[in-house]
Amino acid sequence: MSVSFKNRDRVIQLGIAIGMLRRMRGMSQEQLAEKAGISRGHLSTIEAPNMAAGMSIDTFFNIADALDVNPADLINAAMFPDSIIK
């Protein structure tokens, strides 16, 4: 799934937040991927800090559920205000 340049940094930040929370929960990529109903390779691509790998909203919600976190909280944890990024 391609990501527009405008959203590239946001998607990368979200992937990094997913990976950090996964590790905080003591889960492997295999465990989270299985709970979220996606492949480990897809999760690895989402978490990769040098890639902007898009995901469907369905996948995002499944990952949030598997991490036992409110989707909005996951987005808020991942998004730095533009004033910090610039």
C-alpha positions as CSV (number, residue, x, y, z in Angstrom):
1,M,0.0,0.0,0.0
2,S,1.6,3.2,-1.1
3,V,1.8,6.3,1.2
4,S,1.8,9.8,0.0
5,F,4.9,11.9,0.7
6,K,2.7,14.2,2.9
7,N,1.9,11.3,5.3
8,R,5.3,9.5,5.1
9,D,6.6,10.7,8.4
10,R,3.3,10.0,10.2
11,V,3.1,6.5,8.9
12,I,6.7,5.8,9.9
13,Q,6.0,7.2,13.4
14,L,3.0,5.0,13.8
15,G,5.0,1.9,12.8
16,I,7.7,2.8,15.3
17,A,5.0,3.3,18.0
18,I,3.5,-0.1,17.2
19,G,6.9,-1.8,17.5
20,M,7.8,-0.1,20.8
21,L,4.4,-1.0,22.3
22,R,4.8,-4.6,21.1
23,R,8.1,-4.9,22.8
24,M,6.8,-3.2,26.0
25,R,4.0,-5.9,26.0
26,G,6.7,-8.6,25.7
27,M,5.4,-9.8,22.4
28,S,7.4,-11.1,19.4
29,Q,6.5,-10.0,15.9
30,E,5.2,-13.5,15.3
31,Q,2.8,-13.3,18.3
32,L,1.5,-9.9,17.4
33,A,1.0,-10.8,13.8
34,E,-0.9,-13.9,14.7
35,K,-3.2,-12.0,17.1
36,A,-3.8,-9.3,14.5
37,G,-4.4,-11.8,11.7
38,I,-1.5,-10.6,9.4
39,S,1.8,-12.1,8.3
40,R,4.9,-11.5,10.3
41,G,6.5,-10.0,7.2
42,H,3.7,-7.4,6.9
43,L,4.1,-6.5,10.5
44,S,7.9,-6.2,10.0
45,T,7.4,-3.8,7.1
46,I,4.9,-1.7,9.2
47,E,7.4,-1.5,12.1
48,A,10.5,-0.8,9.9
49,P,11.8,2.7,10.8
50,N,13.1,3.4,7.3
51,M,9.9,2.5,5.4
52,A,6.6,4.1,5.1
53,A,4.4,1.0,4.8
54,G,0.8,1.8,4.7
55,M,-1.9,-0.5,6.1
56,S,-5.6,-0.7,5.9
57,I,-7.8,0.7,8.6
58,D,-8.9,-2.9,9.3
59,T,-5.3,-4.0,9.9
60,F,-4.7,-0.9,12.1
61,F,-7.7,-1.7,14.3
62,N,-6.6,-5.4,14.5
63,I,-3.1,-4.4,15.6
64,A,-4.5,-2.0,18.2
65,D,-6.9,-4.7,19.5
66,A,-4.0,-7.3,19.6
67,L,-1.9,-4.8,21.6
68,D,-4.9,-4.1,23.9
69,V,-4.8,-0.3,23.2
70,N,-7.4,2.2,22.1
71,P,-6.7,3.0,18.4
72,A,-6.9,6.7,19.1
73,D,-4.3,6.3,22.0
74,L,-2.0,4.5,19.6
75,I,-2.2,7.3,17.1
76,N,-1.8,10.0,19.7
77,A,1.3,8.2,21.1
78,A,2.8,8.0,17.6
79,M,2.2,11.6,16.4
80,F,4.5,14.4,17.3
81,P,3.1,17.8,16.8
82,D,4.3,19.5,13.6
83,S,6.0,22.1,15.7
84,I,8.3,19.5,17.2
85,I,9.1,17.9,13.8
86,K,10.0,21.1,12.0
